[in-house]
Amino acid sequence: MTVPQVTGPLGERPAPDAPAAPLAGVRVLEVANMIAAPSMAALMADLGASVVKVEPLTGDILRNAVIDGPGPDPYFELDNRGKRGIAVDLSTAEGIALVHRLAQSADVLVTNLTADRMAKYRLSADDVATVAPRCIHASLSGYGTTGEDAGRLAYDMTAFFARGGVQSLVSEPDGAPPAFRPGQGDHTSALALLAATLAALRLRDTTGHVAPVEVALMQVATWTIASDLSVTLVSGTGPQRWPREEWPSPLTCRFRCADDLWIAFCMPGPRDFWEAFARCVDRPEWVDDPRFATPIARRANAADLIAACDDIFATRSRDHWSARLDAAGLTWGPIQTVESLVDDPTLHELGGLHLIDDHPSGPFHTVAAPFHLRGADVTVRGRAPELGEHTRAVLAEAGLTETEIEELVEARVVGTL
């Protein structure tokens, strides 16, 4: 990607001898809140882009979602690290004009405003194209920007997991739909938005065409279950689901060990792991047992087989079984708690956690970007901004005088520390 050699209010280009950050020189203006769109902008900051986050005077509603008081707020810090922050009242004409002015020197404007709010604040793709023709408009919404649901408010719990079909597929056939954890669908959608935005930057810089980007939580959800959804598209019926006690094969099931820790298997084929599994659990007779010898037979006798495996795995600890399963060459994984995950040596070997050491309350760890570019400068670049922390500096870089900035502060058009 050819990055224009431009400086401006959204950040300066790094010195020539600085490490090679993939998005060095790319400037991002974020008008978004909560998780999905801000986390995409945070990943762009990890990749070296200069990101300015625009918040209302009351702040992003994600602020203090977990910790209300001193110390880093884990949610907000995760999805806003490495950015500069300004506070602007978009209900005023002056506030809208300021954001338009910043967009003129931005490569990307990312937002999660609904279609009606984009129209209200003059931040639709057409509005941005009028004032900043080279700025790529990247929109993340629940259901898109057209159609009857364009103005519908959404979270990943409703648009991604519920309406996107994920929740029904992972529930027990006769059980209540399970709850999901905060941000799981949002962060998945952020990766889709990042990929599409990088493609739009490439297109702009190679052809000159500026293509607005749209990602909807509901549509990303359908991609994550595309294997199951494709079955319905071809056959007309949804994929079959079984209660764990009647799972078609222990080779793709999960079991509780004697220490109440769980293990999960995934050996769907084409290699048949059955003999290795049977010998690992000290049931070599199962190899030739007509009830279990073939996948079809195992499915026909699933309830008896899963019950037998439950009894077997309940006799020993997970550590015991892990050694045996590895020795047998079986494909399995421990079902970890979050507490055990943070101590997993493989996660640390992957560089999955990053220490932020510039927060006033002291250092803390956050989650790193889920990808690597060998030899490139991709890293978390510091803490999230305080509300309005960089308002004066960003507006000064945009060409406003000190007097003009103070007038905006006094008029409550902008907020600052």
KOLZA-566856 format. One record per residue (C-alpha): residue number from 1; x, y, z. Coordinates in steps of 0.2 Angstrom, whole numbers, padded with zeros to 4 digits, always signed. Layout:
N
+-------+-------+-------+-------+
: mardo :     u :     v :     w :
+-------+-------+-------+-------+
:   NUM :     X :     Y :     Z :
...
+-------+-------+-------+-------+
//
This chain:
417
+-------+-------+-------+-------+
: mardo :     u :     v :     w :
+-------+-------+-------+-------+
:     1 : +0000 : +0000 : +0000 :
:     2 : +0007 : +0017 : -0005 :
:     3 : +0004 : +0029 : +0010 :
:     4 : +0004 : +0047 : +0006 :
:     5 : +0018 : +0057 : +0013 :
:     6 : +0007 : +0069 : +0023 :
:     7 : +0007 : +0077 : +0040 :
:     8 : -0008 : +0085 : +0049 :
:     9 : -0018 : +0086 : +0064 :
:    10 : -0020 : +0067 : +0066 :
:    11 : -0002 : +0064 : +0069 :
:    12 : +0015 : +0066 : +0061 :
:    13 : +0024 : +0053 : +0051 :
:    14 : +0038 : +0043 : +0060 :
:    15 : +0056 : +0047 : +0058 :
:    16 : +0064 : +0037 : +0044 :
:    17 : +0074 : +0026 : +0055 :
:    18 : +0059 : +0021 : +0066 :
:    19 : +0054 : +0003 : +0066 :
:    20 : +0043 : -0002 : +0051 :
:    21 : +0025 : +0000 : +0057 :
:    22 : +0013 : -0007 : +0043 :
:    23 : +0001 : +0008 : +0045 :
:    24 : +0013 : +0022 : +0049 :
:    25 : +0007 : +0038 : +0041 :
:    26 : -0011 : +0032 : +0041 :
:    27 : -0023 : +0043 : +0050 :
:    28 : -0039 : +0037 : +0058 :
:    29 : -0053 : +0048 : +0065 :
:    30 : -0065 : +0038 : +0076 :
:    31 : -0082 : +0043 : +0080 :
:    32 : -0089 : +0028 : +0090 :
:    33 : -0092 : +0020 : +0107 :
:    34 : -0093 : +0004 : +0116 :
:    35 : -0083 : -0011 : +0108 :
:    36 : -0084 : -0016 : +0090 :
:    37 : -0079 : +0000 : +0080 :
:    38 : -0067 : +0006 : +0094 :
:    39 : -0058 : -0010 : +0095 :
:    40 : -0055 : -0010 : +0076 :
:    41 : -0047 : +0007 : +0078 :
:    42 : -0037 : +0001 : +0092 :
:    43 : -0030 : -0013 : +0081 :
:    44 : -0026 : +0000 : +0068 :
:    45 : -0016 : +0010 : +0081 :
:    46 : -0007 : -0007 : +0085 :
:    47 : -0002 : -0007 : +0067 :
:    48 : +0005 : +0010 : +0068 :
:    49 : -0009 : +0022 : +0063 :
:    50 : -0012 : +0038 : +0072 :
:    51 : -0029 : +0037 : +0079 :
:    52 : -0040 : +0051 : +0086 :
:    53 : -0055 : +0046 : +0096 :
:    54 : -0070 : +0058 : +0097 :
:    55 : -0081 : +0056 : +0112 :
:    56 : -0096 : +0066 : +0118 :
:    57 : -0093 : +0078 : +0132 :
:    58 : -0100 : +0064 : +0144 :
:    59 : -0088 : +0052 : +0137 :
:    60 : -0089 : +0035 : +0129 :
:    61 : -0102 : +0024 : +0138 :
:    62 : -0089 : +0011 : +0139 :
:    63 : -0079 : +0021 : +0151 :
:    64 : -0080 : +0015 : +0169 :
:    65 : -0090 : +0000 : +0164 :
:    66 : -0080 : -0012 : +0175 :
:    67 : -0071 : -0001 : +0187 :
:    68 : -0079 : +0015 : +0193 :
:    69 : -0065 : +0024 : +0201 :
:    70 : -0046 : +0025 : +0201 :
:    71 : -0036 : +0013 : +0191 :
:    72 : -0037 : +0006 : +0173 :
:    73 : -0054 : +0001 : +0167 :
:    74 : -0051 : -0016 : +0158 :
:    75 : -0064 : -0014 : +0145 :
:    76 : -0060 : +0004 : +0140 :
:    77 : -0042 : +0002 : +0140 :
:    78 : -0043 : -0014 : +0129 :
:    79 : -0052 : -0006 : +0115 :
:    80 : -0045 : +0012 : +0116 :
:    81 : -0026 : +0009 : +0119 :
:    82 : -0014 : +0019 : +0109 :
:    83 : -0026 : +0033 : +0104 :
:    84 : -0027 : +0051 : +0107 :
:    85 : -0044 : +0058 : +0113 :
:    86 : -0054 : +0073 : +0111 :
:    87 : -0072 : +0078 : +0117 :
:    88 : -0084 : +0086 : +0105 :
:    89 : -0102 : +0090 : +0107 :
:    90 : -0109 : +0084 : +0090 :
:    91 : -0126 : +0091 : +0094 :
:    92 : -0119 : +0109 : +0089 :
:    93 : -0115 : +0115 : +0072 :
:    94 : -0098 : +0120 : +0078 :
:    95 : -0095 : +0102 : +0084 :
:    96 : -0100 : +0095 : +0068 :
:    97 : -0089 : +0107 : +0058 :
:    98 : -0074 : +0103 : +0069 :
:    99 : -0076 : +0084 : +0065 :
:   100 : -0077 : +0088 : +0047 :
:   101 : -0062 : +0098 : +0048 :
:   102 : -0052 : +0084 : +0056 :
:   103 : -0059 : +0072 : +0043 :
:   104 : -0051 : +0082 : +0029 :
:   105 : -0034 : +0076 : +0035 :
:   106 : -0039 : +0058 : +0039 :
:   107 : -0037 : +0043 : +0029 :
:   108 : -0051 : +0034 : +0038 :
:   109 : -0066 : +0039 : +0048 :
:   110 : -0073 : +0024 : +0058 :
:   111 : -0090 : +0025 : +0066 :
:   112 : -0104 : +0015 : +0074 :
:   113 : -0118 : +0028 : +0073 :
:   114 : -0134 : +0021 : +0067 :
:   115 : -0140 : +0028 : +0050 :
:   116 : -0152 : +0041 : +0057 :
:   117 : -0138 : +0047 : +0069 :
:   118 : -0126 : +0048 : +0055 :
:   119 : -0138 : +0059 : +0046 :
:   120 : -0142 : +0069 : +0061 :
:   121 : -0123 : +0073 : +0064 :
:   122 : -0119 : +0074 : +0045 :
:   123 : -0107 : +0060 : +0046 :
:   124 : -0114 : +0048 : +0033 :
:   125 : -0103 : +0041 : +0019 :
:   126 : -0110 : +0055 : +0008 :
:   127 : -0107 : +0068 : +0020 :
:   128 : -0089 : +0063 : +0023 :
:   129 : -0086 : +0062 : +0005 :
:   130 : -0092 : +0080 : +0002 :
:   131 : -0080 : +0087 : +0015 :
:   132 : -0066 : +0074 : +0014 :
:   133 : -0066 : +0065 : -0003 :
:   134 : -0050 : +0055 : +0001 :
:   135 : -0056 : +0049 : +0018 :
:   136 : -0063 : +0031 : +0019 :
:   137 : -0080 : +0030 : +0028 :
:   138 : -0080 : +0014 : +0038 :
:   139 : -0096 : +0010 : +0047 :
:   140 : -0100 : -0004 : +0059 :
:   141 : -0118 : -0007 : +0063 :
:   142 : -0130 : -0020 : +0069 :
:   143 : -0140 : -0022 : +0053 :
:   144 : -0132 : -0011 : +0040 :
:   145 : -0136 : +0006 : +0035 :
:   146 : -0151 : +0003 : +0023 :
:   147 : -0167 : -0006 : +0025 :
:   148 : -0180 : -0007 : +0039 :
:   149 : -0168 : -0011 : +0053 :
:   150 : -0155 : +0003 : +0048 :
:   151 : -0159 : +0013 : +0063 :
:   152 : -0161 : -0001 : +0076 :
:   153 : -0150 : -0001 : +0091 :
:   154 : -0140 : -0016 : +0093 :
:   155 : -0127 : -0025 : +0103 :
:   156 : -0117 : -0041 : +0099 :
:   157 : -0129 : -0050 : +0111 :
:   158 : -0144 : -0046 : +0100 :
:   159 : -0138 : -0044 : +0082 :
:   160 : -0123 : -0056 : +0082 :
:   161 : -0127 : -0070 : +0094 :
:   162 : -0146 : -0070 : +0094 :
:   163 : -0152 : -0064 : +0077 :
:   164 : -0136 : -0070 : +0068 :
:   165 : -0141 : -0088 : +0073 :
:   166 : -0126 : -0092 : +0084 :
:   167 : -0135 : -0093 : +0100 :
:   168 : -0147 : -0107 : +0094 :
:   169 : -0133 : -0118 : +0087 :
:   170 : -0123 : -0119 : +0103 :
:   171 : -0138 : -0122 : +0115 :
:   172 : -0143 : -0140 : +0120 :
:   173 : -0158 : -0145 : +0109 :
:   174 : -0171 : -0143 : +0123 :
:   175 : -0162 : -0131 : +0134 :
:   176 : -0162 : -0112 : +0136 :
:   177 : -0151 : -0103 : +0124 :
:   178 : -0134 : -0099 : +0133 :
:   179 : -0127 : -0082 : +0138 :
:   180 : -0112 : -0076 : +0129 :
:   181 : -0098 : -0065 : +0136 :
:   182 : -0096 : -0047 : +0132 :
:   183 : -0087 : -0041 : +0117 :
:   184 : -0085 : -0058 : +0109 :
:   185 : -0096 : -0054 : +0093 :
:   186 : -0089 : -0036 : +0093 :
:   187 : -0071 : -0041 : +0092 :
:   188 : -0075 : -0054 : +0079 :
:   189 : -0084 : -0040 : +0069 :
:   190 : -0069 : -0028 : +0072 :
:   191 : -0058 : -0040 : +0063 :
:   192 : -0070 : -0040 : +0048 :
:   193 : -0070 : -0021 : +0048 :
:   194 : -0051 : -0020 : +0049 :
:   195 : -0049 : -0032 : +0034 :
:   196 : -0062 : -0022 : +0024 :
:   197 : -0054 : -0005 : +0028 :
:   198 : -0037 : -0011 : +0024 :
:   199 : -0044 : -0017 : +0007 :
:   200 : -0052 : +0000 : +0004 :
:   201 : -0035 : +0009 : +0008 :
:   202 : -0027 : -0002 : -0004 :
:   203 : -0040 : +0001 : -0017 :
:   204 : -0039 : +0020 : -0015 :
:   205 : -0020 : +0021 : -0016 :
:   206 : -0019 : +0010 : -0031 :
:   207 : -0034 : +0016 : -0041 :
:   208 : -0040 : +0032 : -0033 :
:   209 : -0057 : +0025 : -0030 :
:   210 : -0063 : +0029 : -0012 :
:   211 : -0075 : +0015 : -0007 :
:   212 : -0086 : +0017 : +0009 :
:   213 : -0084 : +0001 : +0020 :
:   214 : -0099 : -0007 : +0029 :
:   215 : -0099 : -0021 : +0042 :
:   216 : -0114 : -0027 : +0051 :
:   217 : -0114 : -0038 : +0067 :
:   218 : -0128 : -0049 : +0060 :
:   219 : -0119 : -0053 : +0044 :
:   220 : -0102 : -0056 : +0052 :
:   221 : -0111 : -0069 : +0063 :
:   222 : -0118 : -0078 : +0048 :
:   223 : -0100 : -0080 : +0042 :
:   224 : -0094 : -0087 : +0058 :
:   225 : -0108 : -0101 : +0056 :
:   226 : -0106 : -0102 : +0038 :
:   227 : -0102 : -0120 : +0038 :
:   228 : -0119 : -0124 : +0047 :
:   229 : -0128 : -0111 : +0037 :
:   230 : -0122 : -0118 : +0021 :
:   231 : -0131 : -0135 : +0026 :
:   232 : -0147 : -0126 : +0027 :
:   233 : -0145 : -0117 : +0011 :
:   234 : -0142 : -0133 : +0002 :
:   235 : -0153 : -0145 : +0011 :
:   236 : -0167 : -0133 : +0017 :
:   237 : -0165 : -0140 : +0035 :
:   238 : -0154 : -0134 : +0049 :
:   239 : -0139 : -0145 : +0056 :
:   240 : -0144 : -0158 : +0068 :
:   241 : -0140 : -0155 : +0087 :
:   242 : -0138 : -0167 : +0101 :
:   243 : -0137 : -0166 : +0120 :
:   244 : -0120 : -0170 : +0126 :
:   245 : -0126 : -0187 : +0134 :
:   246 : -0131 : -0193 : +0116 :
:   247 : -0116 : -0186 : +0106 :
:   248 : -0113 : -0196 : +0091 :
:   249 : -0095 : -0199 : +0095 :
:   250 : -0083 : -0197 : +0110 :
:   251 : -0070 : -0192 : +0097 :
:   252 : -0079 : -0175 : +0096 :
:   253 : -0086 : -0174 : +0113 :
:   254 : -0080 : -0166 : +0130 :
:   255 : -0078 : -0175 : +0147 :
:   256 : -0076 : -0171 : +0165 :
:   257 : -0061 : -0177 : +0174 :
:   258 : -0059 : -0183 : +0192 :
:   259 : -0053 : -0165 : +0198 :
:   260 : -0069 : -0157 : +0190 :
:   261 : -0058 : -0150 : +0175 :
:   262 : -0065 : -0154 : +0158 :
:   263 : -0056 : -0159 : +0141 :
:   264 : -0063 : -0158 : +0124 :
:   265 : -0059 : -0169 : +0109 :
:   266 : -0060 : -0165 : +0090 :
:   267 : -0055 : -0179 : +0079 :
:   268 : -0069 : -0179 : +0065 :
:   269 : -0058 : -0187 : +0051 :
:   270 : -0053 : -0192 : +0038 :
:   271 : -0041 : -0202 : +0049 :
:   272 : -0049 : -0214 : +0061 :
:   273 : -0043 : -0211 : +0078 :
:   274 : -0054 : -0224 : +0086 :
:   275 : -0041 : -0237 : +0089 :
:   276 : -0029 : -0225 : +0097 :
:   277 : -0043 : -0218 : +0108 :
:   278 : -0049 : -0235 : +0114 :
:   279 : -0032 : -0241 : +0119 :
:   280 : -0028 : -0224 : +0127 :
:   281 : -0043 : -0226 : +0139 :
:   282 : -0039 : -0244 : +0142 :
:   283 : -0053 : -0251 : +0132 :
:   284 : -0044 : -0261 : +0118 :
:   285 : -0059 : -0272 : +0116 :
:   286 : -0069 : -0257 : +0109 :
:   287 : -0059 : -0258 : +0093 :
:   288 : -0068 : -0274 : +0087 :
:   289 : -0084 : -0272 : +0097 :
:   290 : -0098 : -0272 : +0084 :
:   291 : -0107 : -0258 : +0094 :
:   292 : -0092 : -0246 : +0092 :
:   293 : -0081 : -0252 : +0078 :
:   294 : -0087 : -0240 : +0065 :
:   295 : -0093 : -0222 : +0065 :
:   296 : -0111 : -0227 : +0061 :
:   297 : -0111 : -0240 : +0075 :
:   298 : -0105 : -0228 : +0087 :
:   299 : -0118 : -0216 : +0083 :
:   300 : -0132 : -0229 : +0085 :
:   301 : -0125 : -0233 : +0102 :
:   302 : -0120 : -0215 : +0107 :
:   303 : -0129 : -0214 : +0124 :
:   304 : -0121 : -0230 : +0130 :
:   305 : -0104 : -0225 : +0123 :
:   306 : -0104 : -0208 : +0130 :
:   307 : -0109 : -0214 : +0147 :
:   308 : -0095 : -0227 : +0148 :
:   309 : -0083 : -0213 : +0143 :
:   310 : -0090 : -0202 : +0157 :
:   311 : -0086 : -0215 : +0169 :
:   312 : -0068 : -0218 : +0163 :
:   313 : -0063 : -0200 : +0163 :
:   314 : -0070 : -0197 : +0180 :
:   315 : -0058 : -0209 : +0187 :
:   316 : -0042 : -0199 : +0184 :
:   317 : -0036 : -0180 : +0185 :
:   318 : -0034 : -0170 : +0169 :
:   319 : -0016 : -0170 : +0171 :
:   320 : -0016 : -0189 : +0171 :
:   321 : -0026 : -0189 : +0155 :
:   322 : -0017 : -0175 : +0146 :
:   323 : -0001 : -0186 : +0147 :
:   324 : -0009 : -0201 : +0140 :
:   325 : -0019 : -0192 : +0127 :
:   326 : -0003 : -0183 : +0121 :
:   327 : +0006 : -0200 : +0121 :
:   328 : -0008 : -0207 : +0110 :
:   329 : -0007 : -0193 : +0098 :
:   330 : -0025 : -0188 : +0100 :
:   331 : -0032 : -0171 : +0096 :
:   332 : -0038 : -0163 : +0112 :
:   333 : -0038 : -0147 : +0122 :
:   334 : -0041 : -0143 : +0140 :
:   335 : -0057 : -0132 : +0143 :
:   336 : -0048 : -0118 : +0152 :
:   337 : -0055 : -0105 : +0164 :
:   338 : -0050 : -0087 : +0161 :
:   339 : -0039 : -0088 : +0176 :
:   340 : -0029 : -0103 : +0170 :
:   341 : -0028 : -0095 : +0152 :
:   342 : -0018 : -0080 : +0158 :
:   343 : -0005 : -0092 : +0164 :
:   344 : -0005 : -0103 : +0149 :
:   345 : +0013 : -0104 : +0143 :
:   346 : +0008 : -0105 : +0125 :
:   347 : -0002 : -0089 : +0126 :
:   348 : +0013 : -0080 : +0132 :
:   349 : +0024 : -0088 : +0119 :
:   350 : +0012 : -0081 : +0106 :
:   351 : +0014 : -0064 : +0113 :
:   352 : -0005 : -0064 : +0117 :
:   353 : -0003 : -0052 : +0132 :
:   354 : +0005 : -0035 : +0132 :
:   355 : +0011 : -0025 : +0147 :
:   356 : +0005 : -0007 : +0147 :
:   357 : +0016 : +0003 : +0158 :
:   358 : +0011 : +0021 : +0156 :
:   359 : -0005 : +0022 : +0166 :
:   360 : -0005 : +0034 : +0181 :
:   361 : -0011 : +0020 : +0192 :
:   362 : +0003 : +0008 : +0187 :
:   363 : +0006 : -0006 : +0175 :
:   364 : -0006 : -0019 : +0169 :
:   365 : -0008 : -0032 : +0156 :
:   366 : -0020 : -0031 : +0141 :
:   367 : -0024 : -0042 : +0126 :
:   368 : -0013 : -0040 : +0111 :
:   369 : -0018 : -0040 : +0093 :
:   370 : -0022 : -0058 : +0087 :
:   371 : -0010 : -0058 : +0073 :
:   372 : +0009 : -0056 : +0069 :
:   373 : +0019 : -0048 : +0055 :
:   374 : +0036 : -0055 : +0056 :
:   375 : +0049 : -0041 : +0056 :
:   376 : +0036 : -0027 : +0057 :
:   377 : +0032 : -0015 : +0072 :
:   378 : +0015 : -0021 : +0078 :
:   379 : +0012 : -0018 : +0096 :
:   380 : +0001 : -0010 : +0109 :
:   381 : +0006 : +0009 : +0109 :
:   382 : +0001 : +0014 : +0127 :
:   383 : -0014 : +0017 : +0137 :
:   384 : -0031 : +0024 : +0132 :
:   385 : -0034 : +0043 : +0133 :
:   386 : -0042 : +0052 : +0147 :
:   387 : -0058 : +0061 : +0142 :
:   388 : -0053 : +0076 : +0132 :
:   389 : -0035 : +0073 : +0136 :
:   390 : -0029 : +0079 : +0119 :
:   391 : -0042 : +0091 : +0113 :
:   392 : -0031 : +0106 : +0114 :
:   393 : -0017 : +0098 : +0105 :
:   394 : -0027 : +0090 : +0091 :
:   395 : -0037 : +0106 : +0088 :
:   396 : -0020 : +0116 : +0088 :
:   397 : -0013 : +0104 : +0075 :
:   398 : -0029 : +0107 : +0065 :
:   399 : -0025 : +0125 : +0064 :
:   400 : -0036 : +0133 : +0077 :
:   401 : -0028 : +0147 : +0087 :
:   402 : -0027 : +0146 : +0106 :
:   403 : -0041 : +0160 : +0107 :
:   404 : -0052 : +0150 : +0096 :
:   405 : -0050 : +0134 : +0106 :
:   406 : -0053 : +0143 : +0123 :
:   407 : -0069 : +0150 : +0115 :
:   408 : -0075 : +0132 : +0110 :
:   409 : -0071 : +0126 : +0128 :
:   410 : -0080 : +0140 : +0136 :
:   411 : -0095 : +0137 : +0125 :
:   412 : -0095 : +0119 : +0129 :
:   413 : -0093 : +0114 : +0111 :
:   414 : -0077 : +0104 : +0116 :
:   415 : -0071 : +0097 : +0132 :
:   416 : -0054 : +0095 : +0139 :
:   417 : -0044 : +0090 : +0154 :
+-------+-------+-------+-------+
//
